[in-house]
Amino acid sequence: MSLTVELVQHLPDFEALQPDWNELVESMAFPEIFHFWEWNFCYFKHYRTADELFILVVRDQSKKVVSIAPLCIRSMRRLGVRIRVLETIVVNIGDYRNFLTRAGTHRGRVVEAVLDYLRDSAARWDVIDIAQFSSRDSTTAHLATLAQGYPGWNVRVRITTATAVRRLSSPTTAEDVEKVRRLRRKLKDLERRGLQVQIGSADFAKYWPTFCELHRKTWPLSPFHEAVGMAFYDDLKSRPGLKEKLEFSVAEFQGRPVAMHFGFVDRSKLYHYMTVMDREFRNERVGAVLLYVMIQHYQKTLQNFDFMRGMETYKLWFTDDLDISFRLVIHRNASGPAFLYNLGAVTRQYAIDLGFPRAALQLAKGGAAKVRDRLLGSR
């Protein structure tokens, strides 16, 4: 199969890709909501205003799009040196990323074509830093394996996060039976006292301001603290291509929203994306109760319930299935900018491997003990 790679650098060309882009995502073996054009375009528009598009579109001999690498170049400075970092367009608030590849297309061939293009355009970038590439899609394994075969490249691969996923269609899902039983009893108790739960509520606009306010109060790093975050989500949820994929559920106690979820439903999966809970009702476990009701509701129609990043204990009440995401950092061996970019992370990891943080803590404890003993002995 003959493949060609073309570079998309301008916003109008990015906009024109929408139909082909989304058709490609729908054809993937493991599509994710964050792969869709709307997520990438809105993210670039709001969060990447100073960055340069570097989207690679892979076509077969019939000119059909078989893969897209949604990349961009971010410039930064460290110790006064400019460093050009090639990244996926969506980072941080988007949980899954990858080179989007059509099912039935040989992923190894596609990855090789993309890496060849990146090798030939190496004068444009100093470091490739791509993260949250899921183990579910074998494109990740092809990328990690093939990149290490390029002469003069240094490739570092590490696990970034584990993600809990409940297989709703599995008849043998493992769960913490006692914890789930308690939630069931708690739900009945709260319902007797006036709790009402709406799953997949149509009143999204009604609850959105309250959701944002509670999210700001609950999470210091909430994207809703900043105007750019508010603008991004307002833009994203208004896009026609995503409107039917939004999921909003709410638990109200005596007419007051006490727990809410904002996420997505795509094809056969629920993305448990953003949650908030009124802290005054923390002891009532309203957040966990809402989650329990959501799982019971979507058990009937979906195949997977994705708890997203983070290994909070409550997620493992409902499943013991885990997926893994990886980060790949690639750079040329003799690169000053790459050295500066990696210096902090490598130094920290080296110190951890040597046990330095623990050793420093032990030394500090030992020193404090000696000072205490001297003070006590001088009395």
ROTIBA-717231 format. One record per residue: residue in three letters; x, y, z of N, C-alpha, C in turn. Coordinates in pm, whole numbers, plus 50000, padded with zeros to 5 digits. Example, Ala and Ser with C-alpha at 12.3 -4.5 7.8 and 13.67 -1.06 7.14 Angstrom:
# residues 2
ALA513194943150780512304955050780513204967050780
SER512854977550708513674989450714512905000350787
This chain:
# residues 379
MET500854988150000500005000050000500885012450000
SER500665021149903501435033449892500745044449972
LEU501515050950059500975061550144501695074650119
THR500935085550122501525098850112501125106850235
VAL501995115950275501745124250394501755138850352
GLU500705145950391500655160350363500545168050493
LEU501125179950495501155188350614500075199050607
VAL499285200250712498275210850724498765220750828
GLN498945233350786499505243550874498595255650895
HIS497545256650814496725268750818495305265550865
LEU494725274950939493425272851001492315269750900
PRO492225276650786491175273250689491275258750640
ASP492505253850623492685239950581492285230350693
PHE492545234350816492115226550933490585225750936
GLU489935237050915488465237250913487905228350803
ALA488555228750687488065220950572488195205950594
LEU489015201950689489215187650716488065181250794
GLN487155189250847486145184050939485415171550890
PRO484845171450770484105159450727484985146950720
ASP486155148250657487055136850645487575132450782
TRP487845142250867488375139351001487375130951081
ASN486135135651089485145128551171484755115151110
GLU484745114350978484465101450914485575091550948
LEU486805096350953487935087850991487785082951135
VAL487445091951227487285088051367486185077451381
GLU485085079451311483985069751319484395056051266
SER485415055851180485855043251120486915036151204
MET487395042551311488475036851391488005024851472
ALA488935016051502488605004651588488385009151732
PHE489115019551775488995024451912488865039751911
PRO487735044751863487555059351861487305064752001
GLU487735076852025487495083552152486865097152124
ILE486115102152219485435114952200486445126152174
PHE487625125052234488645135452221489325135152084
HIS489065124752006489635123851872488875132151770
PHE487635135551798486815142251698487355156151664
TRP487035160451544487505173351494487115184651589
GLU485905184251643485415195051728486315197251849
TRP486715186451913487615187752028488935194151987
ASN489505189551878490805194651835490725209051787
PHE489695212151709489585225751656489325235751768
CYS488385232651857488085241851967489275243652060
TYR489995232752084491155233752173492225242652111
PHE492485240551982493495248851916493065263451914
LYS491815265751887491275279351877491415286952009
HIS491185280252121491145287152250492445286052329
TYR493105274552322494285272352406495615273252332
ARG495575273252199496825272552122497035284952036
THR496635296352086496685308452004498105312351964
ALA499095308152042500485311752010501235300351942
ASP500545289451913501215277551860500975275751710
GLU501745266751652501745264751507501165251051472
LEU500185250751384499615238051341500655229451269
PHE500595216451296501485207051227500735193751213
ILE499575194451148498725182651131499215174651011
LEU499425161751031499865152950923498695144250879
VAL498355145350751497245137750693497835127050603
VAL497515114550632498045103250556496955098150462
ARG497285097050333496335092250233496885079850163
ASP495955071350118496375059650041496445063249893
GLN496665053349808496855056049665495595061649598
SER494425059649661493185065149605492875079049663
LYS493805084649741493695097849804492725097849923
LYS492325086149967491455085250084492265087350211
VAL491705095050305492385097450432492345084550516
VAL493525079350549493585067150629494135069850769
SER494715081650789495215084950922495445100050933
ILE495335105051055495645119051085496445119451214
ALA497565126251211498345128851332498065143351373
PRO497225145551474496805159151511497845166051598
LEU498825172151534499975177751606500055192851590
CYS500825198951678501155213151666502495215451733
ILE503075227151708504385230551764504225241851864
ARG504685239351985504675249452091506105253952117
SER506325266952114507655272452143507725276652289
MET508815273252353509035277052492510505280652510
ARG510835286352622512235289752650512645284052784
ARG513865279052787514445274152911515885278752917
LEU516225286053022517555292253036517885300852915
GLY516845307252860517025316252748517085309552612
VAL517035296352609517135288852483515735285352433
ARG515475287952306514175284652247514105269652220
ILE512975263652261512755249352241511425247652169
ARG511445240352058510225237951979509735223852008
VAL508575223252072508025210452119506845206452030
LEU506955194751970505865189451887504955181151977
GLU503685185251986502725178852076501425175752002
THR500585167652064499225166452014498505179752040
ILE497535182851956496805195451972496125195952108
VAL495425185252142494715184652270495655179152377
VAL495785186452486496545181652602495735184952727
ASN496235180652840495665184052971494225179252988
ILE493245186952943491855183752973491245173352879
GLY492025168652782491575157852695492305145052731
ASP491575134652769492205122952830492895113452733
TYR492385111952612492955102152520493395108952391
ARG494595104952344495125110352219495795099052142
ASN495965101052013496665091051933496805096051790
PHE497505088451708497455090451564496205083051517
LEU495265090351462493955084951428494065076651301
THR493765063751311494005054751199492775046351169
ARG492435045851042491245038550997491395023551026
ALA490325017551077490325003051100490564995850967
GLY491384985550971491704978050849492944983050779
THR493424994850819494685000150766495824995350855
HIS496914991150795498034985950874498644997250956
ARG498494996451087498935007251174500445009251168
GLY501184998351156502634999451148503075007451027
ARG502425005250912502765012650790502455027450807
VAL501325030250869500925044250890501915051250983
VAL502235044851095503165050851191504525053051126
GLU504965043651046506245045050978506235056950882
ALA505125058850810505015070150718505065083450794
VAL504385084050908504395096250989505785098851046
LEU506425088551099507755090351157508785094151050
ASP508645088450931509545092350821509405107250791
TYR508165111950789507935126150762508545134750873
LEU508375130450997508945138051109510465137951105
ARG511045126851064512505126151049512975135950941
ASP512265136150830512665144850718512435159650748
SER511565162550844511295176550880511865179851018
ALA512925172951055513495174451190514005188451218
ALA514255196251114514715210051135513615218751194
ARG512375213751193511235221751240510965219951390
TRP511515209351451511205206551591512455202051667
ASP512415203651798513515199251885513145186851966
VAL511895186252009511425175252093510015171352049
ILE509755158452044508385153552028507945148352165
ASP506885154052218506395150052350504895147252338
ILE504535134652331503135130852312502725121552426
ALA501575124452485501155117152604499705112652593
GLN499305104152687497955098552695497595090352571
PHE498575082952520498335073452411497935060152474
SER496715055852448496145044552521496655031152472
SER496785021852567497195008252535496115000752456
ARG494875005852459493794999052386494054998952236
ASP494675009552186494915010952042496355006752014
SER496544996651930497894991551904498755001551828
THR498165012451778498975023151719500035027851819
THR499675028051946500605032252051501825023152055
ALA501605010152051502715000552056503585001651931
HIS502955003351814503735005051691504615017551700
LEU504045028251752504795040751763505985039251856
ALA505755033451973506835031852071507935022652018
THR507545012551942508525002851890509305008451771
LEU508585013951674509235018451551510115030751573
ALA509705039651662510495051851685511895048651734
GLN512025037651808513335034151863514295028851756
GLY513795026251637514655021351530515245032351443
TYR514925045051471515445055951388516825060251439
PRO517845059551354519205063051396519285077451446
GLY519975079251556520175092651609519035097751695
TRP517995089751711516875093851795516975087551933
ASN516635095352033516505090252168515005089652200
VAL514525078152244513095076152268512895071652412
ARG512065079052484511745075452622510245072652632
VAL509915061052682508515056852695508225054052842
ARG507145059552892506775056353030505255056653046
ILE504795049353146503375049253178503015062453246
THR501935068653202501495081153265500325078853360
THR499315071753315498135069753399497525056053376
ALA496835051353478495955039853464494525044953470
THR493655038453396492255042753389491335031053419
ALA490425033053512489455022653545488315022953443
VAL487955011153394486865009853297485964998353339
ARG484685000853346483724990053375483144985053243
ARG483284972153220482734965953098481264962953124
LEU480404971953082478984970753113478364958353050
SER478914954052938478344942552868478864929252921
SER479824929753014480394917353067479514911653178
PRO479224898753173478404892653279479204889653405
THR480524891653400481364887953515482154899753568
THR481564911653567482264923453618482534922153767
ALA483784924453806484154923953948483894937554011
GLU483294937554129483064949954201483134947254350
ASP483264958054426483274956954572481824955554617
VAL481404943354639479984940354663479464947854785
GLU480244948454891479774955055013479614970054993
LYS480574976354924480474990754899479264993954812
VAL479054986054710477914988354620476594985954694
ARG476564976054781475354973454860475034985354950
ARG476054991355009475845003155095475305014955014
LEU475835016654893475345027454807473875025354771
ARG473525012954746472135009854713471215013554830
ARG471655010154950470855013655069470805028855088
LYS471945035455062471995049955078471055056754978
LEU471015051654857470125057154755468665056354802
LYS468265044954853466885043354900466585052955015
ASP467545054555104467365063755217467195078155168
LEU468055082355076467995096055025466715098454944
GLU466295088454869465055089954793463855091654886
ARG463855084854997462775086555095462775100655152
ARG463955106855157464075120255214463975131255108
GLY463745127454983463475137554881464485138554768
LEU465475129654762466445130054653465795126254521
GLN466095134054417465635130954282466835130854188
VAL466895120754102468035119154012467545119353868
GLN468205127553786467945127853642469195123253569
ILE469075112653491470195107653412469985111853267
GLY471025117553207470885122553071469875133853063
SER469975143153156468995154053165468995162753040
ALA467805166652998467675175552883467815190252923
ASP467855192853055467935206653105469385210953126
PHE470215208053027471645210953038471885225853063
ALA471245234352985471465248752996471025254053132
LYS469985248253188469475252653318470515250453429
TYR471195239153425472105235453534473545239953511
TRP473895243653389475285246453356475915257353444
PRO475275268853468475895278953554476175273753695
THR475245265853750475445260253884476585250153883
PHE476645242253777477725232453764479085239553765
CYS479215250053684480495257353675480865263653809
GLU479865269153877480125275554007480605265254109
LEU479925253854116480335243454210481715237854175
HIS481995236754045483295231554003484415240954046
ARG484185253854033485185263554077485415262754228
LYS484345260954303484465260154449485175247354493
THR484955236654415485475223654455486925221554415
TRP487285226254294488605222954238489425235754215
PRO490535237454285491385249254266491905250654123
LEU492095239354054492615239753917491505238353813
SER490285241053851489165240153757489395249253636
PRO489145244353514489295252953397488295264453396
PHE487255263553479486245274053481486675286253563
HIS487855285753621488395297553688488865307953586
GLU489155303553465489715312453364488725314553249
ALA488785326553192487885329853081488095320552963
VAL489355316552938489625307952824488965294252843
GLY488935289352966488285276552993486785277252972
MET486165287853021484735289753001484415290752852
ALA485235298452779484995300352636485145287152560
PHE486155279252599486385266452531485175257252546
TYR484705255352668483595246052689482285251352631
ASP482085264452636480895270152573480905267552423
ASP482085269052363482235266552219482045251752189
LEU482685243252267482655228852243481225223352250
LYS480505226852355479175221052373478135226752278
SER478495237552209477565243252111477775237751971
ARG478835230151950479135224751817478125214051780
PRO477505215151662476495205351621476995190851625
GLY478265188851592478795175251589478905168751725
LEU478865176851833479015171251967477755172252052
LYS476795180152009475605182452091474925169552132
GLU474795160252037474095147852069474955138252150
LYS476225141752171477125133152246477345138052390
LEU476695148952428476835154152564476025145652662
GLU476565144052782475835136952887475835145553012
PHE474635148253064474535156153186473545149353279
SER473995146553400473145140253500473225148253629
VAL472135148253705472075156553825471275149553934
ALA471755151154058471025146654176470605159054253
GLU469305160254281468785171754354468185167154486
PHE468475174754589467925171754721467015183254761
GLN465735180254766464735190354798464865202454704
GLY465055199454575465125209654472466475216354455
ARG467465212254531468795218454526469785208754461
PRO470485212854353471485203954292472625201354390
VAL472845188554421473885185054519475005176754457
ALA474765170954339475805163654267475455163954119
MET476475166254035476235167153890477395160853814
HIS477075156453694478085150853604477935156953466
PHE479075161153410479135165753272480145156953199
GLY479675150353095480555141553020480025139052880
PHE480345127352827480015124452688479575109952673
VAL478755107652572478365094152532478675092952384
ASP479475082852349479845081152209479805066452171
ARG479005063452073478875049952020478445040052128
SER479355035052206478995024752304479595027352441
LYS480055039652465480765042352589480325055252655
LEU480295055052788480055067052868481385072052921
TYR481675084952899482885091252951482525098853079
HIS482965093753192482705100153321483735111353338
TYR483425122953281484435133153255484615143253368
MET483555150353405483655160653510482525158753610
THR482875158753737481865157353841482005168453944
VAL480895172154004480915181554115479935176854221
MET480225181054344479345177454455479325189154554
ASP478155192154603478025202354706478655196954835
ARG479695203754884480445198754999479585197455125
GLU478505205055132477635203955248476965190255258
PHE476935183155144476285170055140477295158655125
ARG478545161655155479595151655138479315138955218
ASN478885140555342478655128955428477475120455381
GLU476665125955293475525118455239475935109855118
ARG477175111155074477705103354962476895105354834
VAL476435117754813475575120354697476315118454565
GLY477625121354563478385119354439478465104654401
ALA478765096254499478855081854473477485076054439
VAL476445081354501475095076654471474715079954327
LEU475025092254283474745095954144475505086854048
LEU476755084154079477555075253994476925061353986
TYR476475056254099475835042954101474595042754011
VAL473775053154020472555053653939472905054753790
MET473945062353758474375063553619474795049953563
ILE475575042653640476035029453594474845020153571
GLN473905020253664472725011653648471925015553525
HIS471825028553499471045033353384471705029253252
TYR473005031853239473685029353112474075014753092
GLN473925006853196474164992453184473264986353076
LYS472124992553054471134986952963471464989552816
THR472245000052788472405004252649473845005152600
LEU474805006352691476205008352651477064996252687
GLN478274996152632479184985052658480254988352762
ASN480645001252770481735004952861481395017752936
PHE481865018253060481755030253143483185034053180
ASP483675044953121485065049153137485155059553248
PHE485885056253355486005065253470487045076153448
MET487755075653337488745085653299489955085353393
ARG490855095153372492115095353447491895096653597
GLY492875091353671492805092253816492375078953876
MET493075074753979492775061854040492155063854179
GLU491165072654186490465074554312489835061254356
THR489835059054486489395046254541487975042654500
TYR487085052654497485675049554470485475043154332
LYS486365046054237486215040354104486375025154107
LEU487235020554196487495006154204486424998754284
TRP485425006054334484274999254391483474992254282
PHE483574997454159482704992954051483404984153948
THR484724983053953485444975153853486864972553899
ASP487484962353839488924960453859489654960253725
ASP488964964253618489584964953485490314978253468
LEU491554977653422492354989653405492954990153265
ASP492945002053206493695004753084494865013853119
ILE495885013753034497105021353060497325031552948
SER497795043452986498195053452887499685056252900
PHE500285059852786501745061552780502115075552732
ARG503325079452769503935091752719505215088052645
LEU505405094052527506615091952449507305105352429
VAL508585105752462509405117652438510525113652343
ILE510595120352229511555117052124512385129352091
HIS513685127552078514535138652037515825133151976
ARG516525141551905517815137651848518855137051960
ASN519815128051945520785125852052521605138352083
ALA522095145151982522965156852004522145169551986
SER521305172552084520435184252075520475191852206
GLY521025204052202521065212452321519685215952373
PRO518765220552286517405223652335516715211552398
ALA516895199752337516275187752393516875184452530
PHE518175186552544518825184152673518205192952781
LEU518015205752749517435214952847515985211352877
TYR515255206952773513855203352792513715191452887
ASN514595181752872514495169352949515225169753083
LEU516045179953104516935180053220516175178553351
GLY515125186453368514395186053494513755172653521
ALA513055167253419512345154553437513325143053460
VAL514415142853384515395132053399516075132753536
THR516395144853580517035146453711516115141753823
ARG514835145553813513885141153915513755126053918
GLN513635119953799513475105453793514725098353844
TYR515905103753809517155097653854517245098154007
ALA516845109454064516875110754209515915100954275
ILE514755099154213513775089654267514325075454259
ASP514925071954143515485058554126516585055754228
LEU517345066054263518405064454362517885064554505
GLY516605067654520516045068454653516375081454723
PHE516725091854646517165104354708516085111054792
PRO514835112454743513835119054827513645111954961
ARG513635098554957513455091055082514685092655171
ALA515875092155106517105093655184517175107455248
ALA516775117755170516805131355224515855132655342
LEU514685126255330513715126655439514275119955564
GLN514935108455544515515101355658516605109555724
LEU517445116255640518495124655696517905136255774
ALA516835142155718516195153355786515615148855920
LYS514985136955919514425131756043515535128956145
GLY516645123256094517765120256182518365132856242
GLY518505143256157519045155956205518135162256308
ALA516845161756283515875167456377515925160056510
ALA516095146856502516145138856626517375142556708
LYS518515144656639519735148356711519585161856780
VAL518995171456707518785184656767517875183656889
ARG516815175656875515885173956987516585167757108
ASP517415157357081518115150757190519065160257261
ARG519735168857183520665178457243519925188457331
LEU518775193057277517985202657354517485196457484
LEU517025184057474516525177357595517655174657693
GLY518845171557637519985168557724520535180857793
SER520255192657737520805204957796519925210457907
ARG518775204257930517875209358034518415206358174
